[in-house]
């Protein structure tokens, strides 16, 4: 069975009353005030931590003019993918010459209708294997590049957190490398397929991919500038029981007795109440003086 929380008396099954037979303390409500104070402290401490995250989130997006520009530059690469990234031309006897300009929409159509079994069969070909490895590599690189662009946009929400600066720059560098890799792989495909079918099919890189890489380079540049200059996070002052949250966390970390902390809280709340009362009295006195001057 349980023991009395105050006197330590061992309680039996016959002790069904709400009061301890030994000291008479109410077993239900004993220590409730302390528990309520602890819960109130925990709630205010959690709010203080959450407020810091909100302040960092706000600073990440609208902390300065540069962060606002960064949002635009984070979206810009996605828009540039709508430009022609490359083109593939077909021509031959009894075939009308056709040129297909490939952008993000065309890539989606290609991937959604791609016959992967046929593609892997072509990759295994001794004649066209190298070309179709380049074809698959170009698709994978440009798609992964887009994924990292979106990921870097999402990660702006925690860019003011720990390792936020290095994370942003790393994602940008990886994205640029993947975009450059797509050019290398596409040229491998185009050169290989043109060697086998010199007068039938050809491919070339278009200006869109360079605009895309340029947009990524601008995003990388502004992230480097922000990493060097830093972002000024304006933290809202939060309190736990009337004392600044930073001071409260420091006291808890030092292992200060909770009774001492609550005493400091009581003094802080009293000081705040006195200051508020004095401010109210001063305002009332000023209004009274203004009224007297107006009547005079």
Beta strands, then each sheet from edge to edge (+ up, - down):
strand 1: 86-92
strand 2: 95-102
strand 3: 201-205
strand 4: 239-240
strand 5: 243-244
sheet 1: 2+ 1- 3+
sheet 2: 4+ 5-
end
